[in-house]
Amino acid sequence: MNNLLITNLSTIFGVLGTLFSIIMMIMSKKFIQDDTHEEAELKALNLKETIIHNAQETAFVATWVFLAYLAYELFIIALVRETMQ
């Protein structure tokens, strides 16, 4: 039960987290490209770079998972509408 008197708190956190992931992925310019092996090794030597790299990778995965679920839901909605007619 939500004792904070905020309705749909989990939905708010979910939407904000998804938006943050999309913004972070866009700002890091990481759409399809990947780091080279040398760049990944250099980032592993520095704690700050490792944390930034992990956050970028997490944002990348979260954004593509969101897009996959969105595409699935839109497909199901279109399919249900088609079968209802």
VEXKOL-469166 format. One record per residue: residue number from 0; x, y, z of N, C-alpha, C in turn. Coordinates in steps of 0.2 Angstrom, whole numbers, padded with zeros to 4 digits. Layout:
<keses>
n=NUM; n.px=X; n.py=Y; n.pz=Z; ca.px=X; ca.py=Y; ca.pz=Z; c.px=X; c.py=Y; c.pz=Z
...
</keses>
This chain:
<keses>
n=0; n.px=0004; n.py=-0006; n.pz=0000; ca.px=0000; ca.py=0000; ca.pz=0000; c.px=0004; c.py=0006; c.pz=0000
n=1; n.px=0002; n.py=0011; n.pz=-0003; ca.px=0006; ca.py=0018; ca.pz=-0004; c.px=0004; c.py=0022; c.pz=0002
n=2; n.px=0008; n.py=0023; n.pz=0007; ca.px=0007; ca.py=0027; ca.pz=0013; c.px=0009; c.py=0035; c.pz=0011
n=3; n.px=0012; n.py=0036; n.pz=0006; ca.px=0014; ca.py=0043; ca.pz=0004; c.px=0008; c.py=0047; c.pz=0001
n=4; n.px=0003; n.py=0045; n.pz=0000; ca.px=-0003; ca.py=0048; ca.pz=-0003; c.px=-0002; c.py=0051; c.pz=-0010
n=5; n.px=0002; n.py=0047; n.pz=-0013; ca.px=0004; ca.py=0049; ca.pz=-0020; c.px=0001; c.py=0043; c.pz=-0024
n=6; n.px=-0004; n.py=0045; n.pz=-0028; ca.px=-0007; ca.py=0039; ca.pz=-0032; c.px=-0002; c.py=0038; c.pz=-0038
n=7; n.px=-0002; n.py=0031; n.pz=-0040; ca.px=0002; ca.py=0029; ca.pz=-0046; c.px=0009; c.py=0031; c.pz=-0045
n=8; n.px=0012; n.py=0030; n.pz=-0039; ca.px=0019; ca.py=0032; ca.pz=-0038; c.px=0024; c.py=0028; c.pz=-0042
n=9; n.px=0022; n.py=0021; n.pz=-0043; ca.px=0026; ca.py=0017; ca.pz=-0047; c.px=0026; c.py=0019; c.pz=-0054
n=10; n.px=0020; n.py=0021; n.pz=-0057; ca.px=0020; ca.py=0023; ca.pz=-0064; c.px=0024; c.py=0030; c.pz=-0065
n=11; n.px=0024; n.py=0034; n.pz=-0060; ca.px=0028; ca.py=0040; ca.pz=-0061; c.px=0035; c.py=0039; c.pz=-0061
n=12; n.px=0037; n.py=0034; n.pz=-0056; ca.px=0044; ca.py=0032; ca.pz=-0056; c.px=0046; c.py=0029; c.pz=-0063
n=13; n.px=0042; n.py=0025; n.pz=-0065; ca.px=0043; ca.py=0021; ca.pz=-0072; c.px=0044; c.py=0026; c.pz=-0078
n=14; n.px=0039; n.py=0031; n.pz=-0078; ca.px=0040; ca.py=0035; ca.pz=-0084; c.px=0046; c.py=0040; c.pz=-0083
n=15; n.px=0047; n.py=0042; n.pz=-0077; ca.px=0053; ca.py=0046; ca.pz=-0076; c.px=0060; c.py=0043; c.pz=-0078
n=16; n.px=0060; n.py=0036; n.pz=-0075; ca.px=0066; ca.py=0032; ca.pz=-0077; c.px=0067; c.py=0031; c.pz=-0084
n=17; n.px=0061; n.py=0030; n.pz=-0088; ca.px=0062; ca.py=0029; ca.pz=-0095; c.px=0064; c.py=0035; c.pz=-0098
n=18; n.px=0061; n.py=0041; n.pz=-0097; ca.px=0063; ca.py=0047; ca.pz=-0100; c.px=0070; c.py=0048; c.pz=-0098
n=19; n.px=0072; n.py=0047; n.pz=-0092; ca.px=0079; ca.py=0048; ca.pz=-0091; c.px=0084; c.py=0044; c.pz=-0095
n=20; n.px=0082; n.py=0038; n.pz=-0096; ca.px=0086; ca.py=0033; ca.pz=-0100; c.px=0086; c.py=0035; c.pz=-0107
n=21; n.px=0081; n.py=0038; n.pz=-0110; ca.px=0081; ca.py=0040; ca.pz=-0117; c.px=0085; c.py=0046; c.pz=-0117
n=22; n.px=0084; n.py=0051; n.pz=-0113; ca.px=0088; ca.py=0057; ca.pz=-0113; c.px=0096; c.py=0055; c.pz=-0112
n=23; n.px=0098; n.py=0051; n.pz=-0108; ca.px=0105; ca.py=0049; ca.pz=-0107; c.px=0107; c.py=0046; c.pz=-0113
n=24; n.px=0103; n.py=0041; n.pz=-0116; ca.px=0106; ca.py=0038; ca.pz=-0122; c.px=0107; c.py=0043; c.pz=-0128
n=25; n.px=0102; n.py=0048; n.pz=-0129; ca.px=0103; ca.py=0053; ca.pz=-0134; c.px=0109; c.py=0057; c.pz=-0132
n=26; n.px=0110; n.py=0059; n.pz=-0126; ca.px=0116; ca.py=0064; ca.pz=-0125; c.px=0122; c.py=0060; c.pz=-0125
n=27; n.px=0123; n.py=0054; n.pz=-0124; ca.px=0129; ca.py=0050; ca.pz=-0125; c.px=0130; c.py=0048; c.pz=-0132
n=28; n.px=0125; n.py=0049; n.pz=-0136; ca.px=0126; ca.py=0048; ca.pz=-0144; c.px=0128; c.py=0041; c.pz=-0145
n=29; n.px=0124; n.py=0036; n.pz=-0141; ca.px=0126; ca.py=0029; ca.pz=-0141; c.px=0119; c.py=0026; c.pz=-0144
n=30; n.px=0118; n.py=0026; n.pz=-0150; ca.px=0112; ca.py=0022; ca.pz=-0153; c.px=0114; c.py=0015; c.pz=-0156
n=31; n.px=0118; n.py=0015; n.pz=-0160; ca.px=0120; ca.py=0008; ca.pz=-0163; c.px=0128; c.py=0007; c.pz=-0162
n=32; n.px=0132; n.py=0012; n.pz=-0162; ca.px=0139; ca.py=0012; ca.pz=-0161; c.px=0141; c.py=0008; c.pz=-0155
n=33; n.px=0147; n.py=0005; n.pz=-0155; ca.px=0149; ca.py=0002; ca.pz=-0149; c.px=0157; c.py=0005; c.pz=-0148
n=34; n.px=0159; n.py=0004; n.pz=-0142; ca.px=0166; ca.py=0006; ca.pz=-0141; c.px=0171; c.py=0001; c.pz=-0143
n=35; n.px=0177; n.py=0003; n.pz=-0145; ca.px=0182; ca.py=-0002; ca.pz=-0147; c.px=0184; c.py=-0005; c.pz=-0141
n=36; n.px=0188; n.py=-0011; n.pz=-0142; ca.px=0191; ca.py=-0014; ca.pz=-0137; c.px=0196; c.py=-0010; c.pz=-0133
n=37; n.px=0199; n.py=-0006; n.pz=-0136; ca.px=0204; ca.py=-0002; ca.pz=-0133; c.px=0201; c.py=0003; c.pz=-0128
n=38; n.px=0195; n.py=0006; n.pz=-0131; ca.px=0191; ca.py=0011; ca.pz=-0127; c.px=0188; c.py=0008; c.pz=-0121
n=39; n.px=0186; n.py=0002; n.pz=-0121; ca.px=0183; ca.py=-0002; ca.pz=-0116; c.px=0188; c.py=-0003; c.pz=-0110
n=40; n.px=0194; n.py=-0005; n.pz=-0113; ca.px=0200; ca.py=-0006; ca.pz=-0108; c.px=0202; c.py=0000; c.pz=-0104
n=41; n.px=0202; n.py=0006; n.pz=-0108; ca.px=0204; ca.py=0012; ca.pz=-0104; c.px=0199; c.py=0014; c.pz=-0099
n=42; n.px=0192; n.py=0013; n.pz=-0101; ca.px=0187; ca.py=0015; ca.pz=-0096; c.px=0187; c.py=0010; c.pz=-0090
n=43; n.px=0189; n.py=0004; n.pz=-0091; ca.px=0190; ca.py=0000; ca.pz=-0085; c.px=0195; c.py=0002; c.pz=-0080
n=44; n.px=0200; n.py=0005; n.pz=-0082; ca.px=0205; ca.py=0007; ca.pz=-0077; c.px=0203; c.py=0013; c.pz=-0073
n=45; n.px=0198; n.py=0017; n.pz=-0075; ca.px=0196; ca.py=0023; ca.pz=-0071; c.px=0189; c.py=0022; c.pz=-0068
n=46; n.px=0188; n.py=0022; n.pz=-0062; ca.px=0182; ca.py=0021; ca.pz=-0058; c.px=0176; c.py=0026; c.pz=-0061
n=47; n.px=0178; n.py=0032; n.pz=-0062; ca.px=0173; ca.py=0037; ca.pz=-0064; c.px=0170; c.py=0035; c.pz=-0071
n=48; n.px=0175; n.py=0033; n.pz=-0076; ca.px=0173; ca.py=0031; ca.pz=-0082; c.px=0170; c.py=0025; c.pz=-0083
n=49; n.px=0171; n.py=0020; n.pz=-0078; ca.px=0168; ca.py=0014; ca.pz=-0078; c.px=0160; c.py=0015; c.pz=-0076
n=50; n.px=0159; n.py=0019; n.pz=-0071; ca.px=0152; ca.py=0021; ca.pz=-0069; c.px=0148; c.py=0024; c.pz=-0074
n=51; n.px=0151; n.py=0029; n.pz=-0078; ca.px=0148; ca.py=0032; ca.pz=-0083; c.px=0147; c.py=0027; c.pz=-0089
n=52; n.px=0151; n.py=0023; n.pz=-0090; ca.px=0150; ca.py=0018; ca.pz=-0096; c.px=0145; c.py=0013; c.pz=-0094
n=53; n.px=0144; n.py=0011; n.pz=-0087; ca.px=0139; ca.py=0007; ca.pz=-0085; c.px=0132; c.py=0010; c.pz=-0086
n=54; n.px=0132; n.py=0016; n.pz=-0084; ca.px=0126; ca.py=0020; ca.pz=-0084; c.px=0123; c.py=0021; c.pz=-0091
n=55; n.px=0128; n.py=0022; n.pz=-0096; ca.px=0126; ca.py=0023; ca.pz=-0103; c.px=0124; c.py=0016; c.pz=-0106
n=56; n.px=0127; n.py=0011; n.pz=-0104; ca.px=0125; ca.py=0004; ca.pz=-0106; c.px=0118; c.py=0002; c.pz=-0104
n=57; n.px=0117; n.py=0004; n.pz=-0097; ca.px=0110; ca.py=0003; ca.pz=-0094; c.px=0105; c.py=0007; c.pz=-0098
n=58; n.px=0106; n.py=0013; n.pz=-0099; ca.px=0101; ca.py=0018; ca.pz=-0103; c.px=0100; c.py=0015; c.pz=-0110
n=59; n.px=0105; n.py=0013; n.pz=-0113; ca.px=0105; ca.py=0010; ca.pz=-0120; c.px=0100; c.py=0004; c.pz=-0120
n=60; n.px=0101; n.py=-0001; n.pz=-0115; ca.px=0097; ca.py=-0007; ca.pz=-0115; c.px=0089; c.py=-0005; c.pz=-0113
n=61; n.px=0089; n.py=-0001; n.pz=-0108; ca.px=0082; ca.py=0001; ca.pz=-0105; c.px=0078; c.py=0005; c.pz=-0111
n=62; n.px=0081; n.py=0009; n.pz=-0115; ca.px=0078; ca.py=0012; ca.pz=-0120; c.px=0076; c.py=0008; c.pz=-0126
n=63; n.px=0080; n.py=0003; n.pz=-0127; ca.px=0078; ca.py=-0002; ca.pz=-0133; c.px=0072; c.py=-0007; c.pz=-0130
n=64; n.px=0073; n.py=-0009; n.pz=-0124; ca.px=0067; ca.py=-0013; ca.pz=-0121; c.px=0061; c.py=-0009; c.pz=-0121
n=65; n.px=0061; n.py=-0002; n.pz=-0119; ca.px=0055; ca.py=0002; ca.pz=-0119; c.px=0052; c.py=0002; c.pz=-0126
n=66; n.px=0056; n.py=0003; n.pz=-0131; ca.px=0054; ca.py=0003; ca.pz=-0138; c.px=0051; c.py=-0003; c.pz=-0140
n=67; n.px=0054; n.py=-0009; n.pz=-0138; ca.px=0051; ca.py=-0015; ca.pz=-0140; c.px=0044; c.py=-0017; c.pz=-0137
n=68; n.px=0044; n.py=-0015; n.pz=-0130; ca.px=0037; ca.py=-0016; ca.pz=-0127; c.px=0032; c.py=-0011; c.pz=-0130
n=69; n.px=0034; n.py=-0005; n.pz=-0132; ca.px=0029; ca.py=0000; ca.pz=-0136; c.px=0027; c.py=-0003; c.pz=-0142
n=70; n.px=0032; n.py=-0006; n.pz=-0146; ca.px=0030; ca.py=-0009; ca.pz=-0153; c.px=0025; c.py=-0014; c.pz=-0152
n=71; n.px=0027; n.py=-0019; n.pz=-0147; ca.px=0022; ca.py=-0024; ca.pz=-0145; c.px=0015; c.py=-0022; c.pz=-0144
n=72; n.px=0015; n.py=-0017; n.pz=-0139; ca.px=0008; ca.py=-0015; ca.pz=-0137; c.px=0004; c.py=-0012; c.pz=-0143
n=73; n.px=0008; n.py=-0008; n.pz=-0147; ca.px=0004; ca.py=-0005; ca.pz=-0153; c.px=0002; c.py=-0010; c.pz=-0158
n=74; n.px=0006; n.py=-0016; n.pz=-0158; ca.px=0004; ca.py=-0021; ca.pz=-0163; c.px=-0002; c.py=-0025; c.pz=-0160
n=75; n.px=-0002; n.py=-0026; n.pz=-0153; ca.px=-0008; ca.py=-0029; ca.pz=-0150; c.px=-0014; c.py=-0025; c.pz=-0151
n=76; n.px=-0014; n.py=-0018; n.pz=-0150; ca.px=-0019; ca.py=-0014; ca.pz=-0150; c.px=-0022; c.py=-0014; c.pz=-0157
n=77; n.px=-0018; n.py=-0014; n.pz=-0162; ca.px=-0020; ca.py=-0014; ca.pz=-0169; c.px=-0023; c.py=-0021; c.pz=-0171
n=78; n.px=-0020; n.py=-0026; n.pz=-0168; ca.px=-0023; ca.py=-0033; ca.pz=-0169; c.px=-0030; c.py=-0034; c.pz=-0166
n=79; n.px=-0031; n.py=-0031; n.pz=-0160; ca.px=-0037; ca.py=-0031; ca.pz=-0157; c.px=-0043; c.py=-0027; c.pz=-0161
n=80; n.px=-0041; n.py=-0021; n.pz=-0163; ca.px=-0045; ca.py=-0017; ca.pz=-0167; c.px=-0048; c.py=-0020; c.pz=-0173
n=81; n.px=-0043; n.py=-0024; n.pz=-0176; ca.px=-0044; ca.py=-0027; ca.pz=-0183; c.px=-0049; c.py=-0033; c.pz=-0182
n=82; n.px=-0048; n.py=-0037; n.pz=-0176; ca.px=-0053; ca.py=-0043; ca.pz=-0175; c.px=-0059; c.py=-0040; c.pz=-0172
n=83; n.px=-0060; n.py=-0034; n.pz=-0170; ca.px=-0066; ca.py=-0032; ca.pz=-0167; c.px=-0071; c.py=-0030; c.pz=-0173
n=84; n.px=-0068; n.py=-0028; n.pz=-0178; ca.px=-0072; ca.py=-0025; ca.pz=-0184; c.px=-0075; c.py=-0031; c.pz=-0188
</keses>
